[in-house]
Amino acid sequence: MELSETTYTPGEIIYVLYRNPHTQNVANIQEAAVVNDPENPGQLAIFLYETYYPLNDEMAIYRSIGEAEAAYNYYFSSIDDDRSEVDW
């Protein structure tokens, strides 16, 4: 679903797949809030880790934790499975 097809409201809780900016192969699901963007009146933002991020199609946004977990498992479970086969 594209962002343009979805309506969000300030105060809504969403879930995003968030990649660690320092370690790109680490991702997790984070709860975030949809808020009015303080820097761009009339636009919405995501408030995550005490930072405002533009609400756009570049973010993996899910309305429920179940949807977020399913997406995480789809995109990252094969990575975890590959690591489990490595002989340390």
C-alpha positions as CSV (number, residue, x, y, z in Angstrom):
1,M,0.0,0.0,0.0
2,E,1.4,3.3,-1.0
3,L,1.4,6.2,1.5
4,S,-0.7,8.3,-0.9
5,E,-3.5,5.6,-0.5
6,T,-3.4,5.8,3.3
7,T,-4.7,8.4,5.7
8,Y,-2.9,8.9,9.0
9,T,-4.0,11.2,11.8
10,P,-1.9,12.9,14.4
11,G,-1.6,10.8,17.6
12,E,-1.9,7.5,15.7
13,I,0.5,4.8,16.8
14,I,2.3,3.0,14.0
15,Y,5.1,0.5,13.6
16,V,8.1,0.9,11.4
17,L,11.0,-1.3,10.3
18,Y,14.0,0.7,11.5
19,R,17.5,-0.1,10.4
20,N,20.4,0.8,12.7
21,P,22.2,3.7,10.9
22,H,25.5,2.4,12.2
23,T,25.0,-1.2,11.5
24,Q,23.0,-1.7,8.3
25,N,22.4,-5.4,8.8
26,V,20.6,-4.8,12.1
27,A,16.9,-4.0,11.8
28,N,14.0,-4.1,14.3
29,I,10.4,-3.1,14.7
30,Q,9.8,0.2,16.5
31,E,6.6,1.8,17.7
32,A,6.3,5.4,16.6
33,A,3.7,8.2,16.6
34,V,2.2,10.2,13.8
35,V,2.5,13.9,14.7
36,N,2.1,17.3,13.1
37,D,5.5,18.2,11.7
38,P,6.8,21.1,13.7
39,E,9.1,22.2,10.9
40,N,6.5,22.0,8.1
41,P,3.1,23.2,9.1
42,G,0.2,21.3,7.6
43,Q,2.3,18.2,7.1
44,L,2.6,15.0,9.1
45,A,5.8,13.4,10.5
46,I,6.8,10.3,12.4
47,F,8.2,10.9,15.9
48,L,10.8,8.1,16.6
49,Y,13.7,8.2,19.0
50,E,13.0,11.8,19.9
51,T,13.4,12.8,16.2
52,Y,10.9,13.9,13.6
53,Y,11.0,12.0,10.3
54,P,9.0,13.0,7.2
55,L,6.0,10.8,6.6
56,N,6.7,9.5,3.1
57,D,6.8,6.3,0.9
58,E,10.4,5.6,1.8
59,M,9.5,4.3,5.3
60,A,8.1,0.8,5.9
61,I,5.0,1.8,8.0
62,Y,2.5,-0.7,9.4
63,R,-0.7,-0.1,11.4
64,S,-0.3,-3.1,13.6
65,I,2.5,-5.0,15.3
66,G,1.3,-8.2,13.5
67,E,1.7,-6.6,10.1
68,A,5.1,-5.3,11.0
69,E,6.2,-8.7,12.3
70,A,5.0,-10.5,9.2
71,A,7.0,-8.0,7.0
72,Y,10.1,-8.3,9.2
73,N,10.0,-12.1,9.0
74,Y,9.5,-11.9,5.2
75,Y,12.4,-9.6,4.7
76,F,14.9,-10.7,7.4
77,S,14.1,-14.3,8.3
78,S,16.2,-15.6,5.5
79,I,19.2,-13.5,6.7
80,D,18.8,-15.1,10.2
81,D,18.4,-18.5,8.7
82,D,21.6,-18.1,6.7
83,R,23.5,-17.1,9.8
84,S,22.2,-20.2,11.7
85,E,23.9,-22.4,9.2
86,V,27.3,-20.9,9.6
87,D,29.7,-23.2,11.5
88,W,31.4,-21.0,14.1
